[in-house]
């Protein structure tokens, strides 16, 4: 793995709405592999904070999400179409 790929995996792991399945699909890293990588690359306190955060997030696991496809989008969020913000 290159440093750039490792940085991207760490970035995706910190994101709340990026599931472990997406990391697995892009980099062939299982959840267990990501945890080991995070333990190795982060400071101990940062790793503990990340683990506590991930364990309380149902969005990190596709099977625990309460929405089916795509990503959650607020009904008040404006849609962007061809670089123009469409109005309701």
Order of alpha helices (4+ residues) and beta strands (2+ residues): alpha-alpha-alpha-alpha-beta-beta
